[in-house]
């Protein structure tokens, strides 16, 4: 029987010549998955811990579908017994197999076994949590995500649990690779009518977007709600705050604010707005403008509920009046503490001093440190120290030099030419940056087109289309036109960048 | 005499309030200056302004103003003038209130008002448009003379529906302009001027009104602080203004602003808002404005000096006339702004050819009183008027090197980044829309639950926030 199982499991050979054609591969993979899910649990557990063990026979990177099924059944069987056996604990044999699998599986095969993939990822998290070291799950989950979808741009429930895990364990840096990849699609439901029309769109094809094989029917993700997406962005922003990457944090917070809304806001938006106001100060943005796409009424609501933060930001902009910000911070101490933003607020205070100093570079080419010390009310030695750290941290394009004139002491001298000094960028670097940006933008434009297309596939639209078709008889025109419109709009947006 | 006026309670109060009191004797002669203006209201207004700001001329000015006021019907103005004057020179015969005159005049005016209103009523009963228009006009004139300007404006407004020709309409609007100028409500002046321009006049009528409209527009813009616009209007005022006939029974060059005023206002506004080449081409080179400039040679000299880069000499000339301009009723509120603008433009223009100037050199070229040159420069740099950096160590003003290549690249990168981000936001929103998710209003029973959930979110975030522990 064990042998039988192994034969069955080895039936599907992705490298075999019959499966060169994508359509054949697709069919074979589909039937293989449905065949495997019909095998009862007892069959899987046979021959465990013997040399004939399927997990030993199968190669996780070649027979990924079969391996995933086997592994899942094995773990379900083991985990049934109340406590976690040693073999499942981090370092144990099965745990190692699980980790190995998540790091080496064949991404194309896993497109078909979405449910197994998700369950395995869930197990990693559950086990790690149960053994009291949730941090151990981060790396395997991350590699599982990136292997399945190298852009990690299709939102899944795993995204959210991953970020939650990272926040709980305070491993912000570990979350960064995932957070840096923006979400370009949400798992969608592609209507059957459309699916049939797309001849080459099988999951195993070399598709442009991972949204085409991770969708609501593929099993890779739980059902996604808006709150899930918003929470992901909010937690992601906080991770960036933890890494002191304020610009990125601000951008993620804006993602929370633009959520479509029926003129109301939710708690996540409120939290995001409060943090956004503070982060905008840290970024040094002069104008705090909410993205235009945000719902105006909702923004008004959250604004009304965060007056204290607005006042703080107002005080921040008055660089000539340093004590005012301090007074504001003192006055609102309870609010900040209650919202869990006191760390951020003290960061804002520090940043005001910084932006005061960096604004000096717009007025002076050289200024004695003692002058700055007078304004900041500190001793020249302290201020010199402070300026030195600012220069080292890359906030100032300047240097401190000792002056031989009497009574001047140390001098802060700014580099006037942007191509000089420690922060200078050469033309080549800039060109490189521009080039990379062009590439990124092109990819992004493609994804926007895809999203636009998906929008045309919504239920409302399909209903509308059907009605129109009925009216006009045979008329595929409506849809074609919509597609063209979308294209044009996109082209307009991008022309400036080419 | 002058010293006793200066120590009078009126001026002491003014000083205590921090108002400007011009102590230096002005360059002009009061009689010939005020001779430029014929109509009562502007004469009294100007004399009142001079009297209340210059102790040197106060007595003469108030005497003239009071005798002028006695000729008119404005009792309120008369008593106000006498009251002020008694605070300056209590022993002067003119400072004694002529109560018999005042009472008689009050009686007369109320009679006249009754008569005019009665007449208007009868016109209205007869339904003759022209008569109603004239009745309203008379009433407007009457209110204007008695100093009730808002009623005057109302009466003039009522003329509108009874105007039968575009000429009438234009006259009415000009009257309204006149009232607004007297009230110094400059926004009103602008709207009424726009109406004058909108009235479709043809040929001669139009060319006759043009200089009036442009000079009044200039005045309004200047008083609102838009010096560049004001300069444009003044400079484009045609010299026909010098000789133009009265319109709407107002001799504009004698009743509102004299050609000399146009030269001064226009010149100062141009200096405050234009650079050297513009001044050369548009002001000195303008055939039309030349006629006005000839009336005020020192303004032309100042502009010439500015164009020849002799900024300190130019400022000196202007400084010597500061007293005179303080005593001009329209220039007074904006003069400090105009002068400081001229000063900063001079500094900017002076600095253009240099890459580096010592601060002491700057201070000698642009003498300062009461503050340090570096503070002034710092303010100018911070406000963006001057593109330079200060070196406090070697006491230099440095022009920053420019690197267009680098700037363009940096701008492009920043813009691309912004585009990128906007696109991502749109994408995220598009996806959410496509997924059909939306924040909806909670209904009834759901409310409690969701607020509890909100608390939950808040609490967990709080925990995370405090754990992050910024140091």
Interface residues (C-beta under 8 A of the other chain):
Chain A: X155 X167 X170 X182 X183 X184 X185 X186 X187 X188 X224 X225 X226 X229 X231 X234 X235 X238 X241 X242 X251 X254 X255 X258 X259 X260 X261 X262 X263 X264 X265 X266 X267 X268 X269 X271 X291 X293 X298 X338 X339 X340 X341 X342 X343 X344 X346 X347 X362 X363 X364 X365 X366 X367 X368 X371 X403 X405 X408 X411 X413 X414 X416 X417 X418 X419 X425 X427 X430 X431 X433 X434 X437 X438 X440 X441 X444 X445 X447 X448 X451 X452 X454 X455 X457 X458 X459 X493 X496 X497
Chain B: X378 X381 X382 X389 X390 X391 X392 X393 X394 X396 X398 X400 X401 X403 X405 X406 X407 X409 X410 X412 X413 X415 X416 X417 X419 X420 X421 X422 X423 X424 X425 X426 X427 X428 X429 X430 X431 X432 X433 X434 X435 X436 X437 X438 X439 X440 X441 X442 X450 X453 X454 X457 X458 X461 X462 X463 X464 X465 X466 X467 X468 X469 X470
